[in-house]
Amino acid sequence: MNPATTLPAPAGPWRRAWRRLRRRPAALLGLAVVLGFVVLAVFGPWLGLQDPIATSWGAIRQAPSQAHWFGTDDIGRDVLSRVIWGTRASMLAGVVSVSISLLIGVPLGLAAGFLGGWVDGVISRLTDAFLACPFLILAIALAAFLGPSLTNAMVAIGVSAAPIFVRLTRGQVLAVKVEDYVEAARAVGNSPLRIALRHILPNITAPLMVQSTLAVASAVIAEASLSFLGLGQQPPAPSWGSMLNTAKNFIDNAPWMAIWPGLAIFLLVLSFNLLGDGLRDALDPRQR
């Protein structure tokens, strides 16, 4: 065959997904903003900012200025430094909480969907019981039981969100396990564990990735809510939720105390949602 007429090798699924994602400006914008927050969370301590917990009684509730770009709070702390340092708590809460949800939800959902029978019945009924309680209410209850701290808040959020991943994984497994390639793997003598881990789990990765991205946004809101209630990051460590809790007492004469952490929460959550919507379309095999 003439090399000039040789057809190019077909692109892999992940390359095709990236090509589809690049055609969605909103998703790319969300990705860029998320990466910006990641950079702030990782390199915030090396940006030469003011100490986020240092007080200055001569600079109480000062408006934004050249010395304090975002102003100061009720005890003279620099709001810009606290917003940037609070990024670490929010990003950490989002990523760790969703990781906990995946570690709990994916194995249980995989077992329920693949094994069926009484295993599916028990796991599904427990999942329904957890889903009957609103996510944020359950997270608040667990955080109050475990005690106020960022670590306990992440555990509470992760456990509260796990039933969503159980149900999603179970549904995807039920749809995939009747495919021809799974039946072929079973026919040639593969063990059930190998079939589940080698042939089913890799083919349900895409919806799990999309749900994980959207769940990070929910986890960020949940962490801010718990910190607002005093159940998350504890003062004087900066957290967007605790900053809003303090700012509510000075909203009339120092609105910048609430504007900047509120805007940070809004941008981060919106960016994860835009990225999740873009990934949903990009990872859909029916999309061209």
C-alpha positions in Angstrom: 0.0 0.0 0.0 1.2 3.5 -0.8 2.3 5.2 2.4 0.7 8.5 1.1 -2.7 6.8 1.1 -2.4 5.4 4.5 -5.3 6.6 6.8 -4.3 8.3 10.0 -4.7 6.4 13.2 -8.0 7.2 14.9 -7.8 9.5 17.9 -8.1 7.9 21.4 -11.2 8.6 23.5 -9.5 11.1 25.8 -8.1 13.0 22.8 -11.5 13.2 21.3 -13.0 14.3 24.6 -10.3 17.1 24.8 -11.1 18.2 21.3 -14.8 18.4 22.1 -14.1 20.3 25.4 -12.0 22.9 23.5 -15.1 23.8 21.4 -16.9 24.9 24.6 -15.7 28.3 25.7 -17.6 28.3 29.0 -16.0 25.0 30.0 -12.5 26.3 29.2 -13.2 29.5 31.1 -14.3 27.4 34.1 -11.2 25.3 33.8 -9.0 28.4 33.7 -10.6 29.9 36.8 -10.3 26.6 38.7 -6.6 26.3 37.8 -6.2 29.9 39.0 -7.7 29.0 42.4 -5.4 26.0 42.5 -2.4 28.2 41.9 -3.6 30.5 44.7 -4.1 27.6 47.1 -0.7 26.0 46.4 1.5 29.1 46.1 -0.4 31.5 48.3 2.2 31.4 51.1 4.9 32.5 48.7 3.1 35.5 47.2 4.5 37.9 49.8 1.2 38.8 51.2 0.5 40.1 54.7 0.0 37.7 57.6 -3.7 36.6 57.4 -4.0 36.4 61.1 -2.0 39.5 62.1 -4.2 42.1 63.7 -3.7 45.9 63.5 -5.8 47.9 65.9 -5.0 51.1 63.9 -6.5 49.7 60.7 -9.9 48.4 61.8 -12.5 48.1 59.0 -10.5 50.2 56.6 -11.9 50.5 53.1 -9.9 49.1 50.1 -6.8 51.1 49.6 -3.3 50.8 48.2 -2.1 49.3 51.5 -5.0 46.9 51.7 -6.5 46.2 48.3 -9.5 44.4 49.7 -9.7 46.4 52.9 -9.5 45.1 56.5 -11.8 43.3 58.8 -13.2 44.1 62.3 -9.8 43.5 64.0 -7.6 45.0 61.3 -6.6 41.8 59.4 -6.0 42.1 55.6 -9.0 40.8 53.7 -7.0 40.0 50.6 -4.6 37.7 52.5 -7.5 36.0 54.3 -9.4 35.4 51.0 -6.3 33.9 49.4 -5.4 31.7 52.4 -9.1 30.7 52.6 -8.8 29.3 49.1 -6.6 26.5 50.5 -9.3 25.4 53.0 -12.1 25.5 50.3 -10.1 23.6 47.7 -8.9 21.1 50.2 -12.4 20.6 51.5 -13.7 20.1 48.0 -11.1 17.6 46.8 -10.8 15.6 50.0 -14.5 15.4 50.6 -15.2 14.1 47.1 -12.3 11.7 47.4 -13.9 10.3 50.5 -17.3 10.0 48.7 -15.6 8.1 45.9 -13.8 5.7 48.2 -17.1 4.9 49.9 -19.6 5.2 47.1 -17.9 3.5 44.1 -17.1 0.2 45.8 -20.6 0.0 47.3 -22.3 0.9 44.1 -20.1 -1.5 42.1 -20.9 -4.4 44.5 -24.7 -3.5 44.5 -24.9 -3.4 40.7 -22.6 -6.3 39.9 -23.6 -8.8 42.6 -27.3 -8.0 42.8 -29.6 -10.0 45.0 -29.6 -9.3 48.8 -26.4 -7.3 48.5 -28.0 -4.9 46.1 -31.1 -4.8 48.3 -29.3 -3.9 51.5 -27.0 -1.3 49.9 -29.9 0.3 48.0 -32.1 0.6 51.0 -29.3 2.1 53.1 -28.6 4.5 50.2 -32.3 5.5 50.0 -32.3 6.1 53.8 -29.4 8.5 53.5 -30.8 10.2 50.4 -34.0 10.9 52.3 -32.2 13.4 54.4 -31.0 16.6 52.6 -27.3 16.6 51.9 -26.5 19.8 53.8 -28.6 18.9 56.9 -26.9 15.5 57.1 -23.5 17.2 56.8 -24.3 19.6 59.6 -25.5 16.8 61.8 -22.4 14.7 61.2 -20.0 17.7 61.7 -21.8 18.6 65.0 -21.4 15.0 66.1 -17.7 14.8 65.2 -16.8 18.2 66.5 -15.8 21.5 64.9 -12.7 21.3 62.7 -11.9 21.4 59.1 -10.9 17.7 59.1 -14.2 16.6 60.6 -16.1 18.9 58.2 -14.4 17.2 55.3 -15.3 13.7 56.7 -18.9 14.8 57.3 -19.3 16.3 53.7 -17.7 13.2 52.2 -19.9 10.7 54.0 -23.0 12.8 53.3 -22.3 12.9 49.5 -21.3 9.2 49.2 -24.9 8.0 48.6 -25.0 10.0 45.4 -22.0 8.1 44.1 -23.4 4.8 45.3 -26.6 5.3 43.2 -24.7 6.6 40.2 -22.2 3.8 40.2 -24.9 1.2 40.7 -27.0 2.5 37.7 -23.9 2.6 35.4 -22.9 -0.9 36.4 -26.4 -2.2 35.7 -26.2 -0.7 32.2 -22.7 -1.8 31.4 -22.7 -5.4 32.8 -25.1 -6.6 30.0 -22.8 -5.4 27.2 -21.3 -7.9 24.8 -17.7 -7.4 25.9 -18.6 -8.2 29.5 -20.4 -11.3 28.4 -17.4 -12.3 26.3 -15.1 -11.7 29.3 -17.3 -13.9 31.4 -17.4 -16.6 28.7 -13.6 -16.9 28.5 -13.4 -17.6 32.2 -12.5 -14.3 33.8 -13.2 -14.1 37.5 -16.1 -11.8 38.7 -13.6 -9.6 40.5 -11.5 -9.2 37.3 -14.6 -8.5 35.2 -15.8 -5.8 37.7 -12.4 -4.1 38.0 -11.0 -4.6 34.5 -14.0 -4.5 32.2 -16.8 -2.6 34.0 -15.1 0.0 36.2 -13.0 1.6 33.5 -16.2 2.0 31.3 -18.1 4.0 34.0 -15.2 6.4 34.7 -16.6 9.2 32.5 -19.9 9.8 34.4 -18.0 9.5 37.7 -15.6 12.2 36.6 -18.5 14.5 35.7 -20.3 13.9 39.0 -17.0 14.4 40.9 -16.5 17.8 39.3 -20.0 18.9 40.2 -19.7 17.4 43.7 -16.6 19.6 44.4 -18.8 22.7 43.8 -21.3 21.3 46.3 -18.6 20.5 48.8 -17.2 24.0 48.6 -20.6 25.4 49.4 -21.0 22.9 52.2 -17.6 23.7 53.8 -18.4 27.5 53.6 -21.8 26.7 55.3 -20.2 24.7 58.1 -17.6 27.3 58.7 -20.3 30.0 58.7 -22.0 28.0 61.5 -18.7 27.4 63.4 -18.4 23.7 62.5 -15.6 24.0 59.9 -12.3 25.8 59.8 -11.8 27.3 63.2 -10.6 30.9 63.9 -8.2 32.5 63.5 -7.4 30.3 60.5 -9.0 32.0 57.4 -12.1 30.5 55.8 -14.5 32.0 53.4 -17.5 30.8 55.5 -16.2 32.2 58.8 -15.3 35.5 57.1 -18.9 35.8 56.0 -20.1 35.0 59.5 -18.0 37.9 60.8 -19.0 40.2 58.0 -22.7 39.9 58.6 -22.4 42.1 61.6 -20.8 44.9 59.6 -22.6 44.7 56.3 -23.7 48.3 56.4 -20.5 50.1 57.2 -17.9 47.6 55.9 -19.5 45.7 52.9 -16.1 44.7 51.5 -15.8 42.2 54.3 -18.6 40.2 52.8 -18.2 41.0 49.1 -14.8 39.4 48.6 -15.3 36.0 50.3 -18.8 35.8 48.8 -17.4 36.6 45.3 -14.7 34.0 45.7 -17.3 31.3 46.6 -19.4 32.4 43.7 -16.6 32.2 41.2 -15.2 28.9 42.4 -18.6 27.2 42.5 -19.6 28.6 39.1 -16.3 27.5 37.5 -16.7 23.9 38.7 -20.3 23.8 37.4 -19.2 25.2 34.0 -16.4 22.7 33.9 -18.7 19.8 34.9 -21.2 20.7 32.2 -18.5 20.9 29.6 -17.1 17.5 30.7 -20.6 16.0 30.5 -20.8 16.9 26.8 -17.1 16.2 26.1 -17.2 12.7 27.6 -20.5 11.8 25.9 -19.7 9.2 23.2 -22.7 10.3 21.2 -21.2 13.8 20.7 -19.1 14.4 17.6 
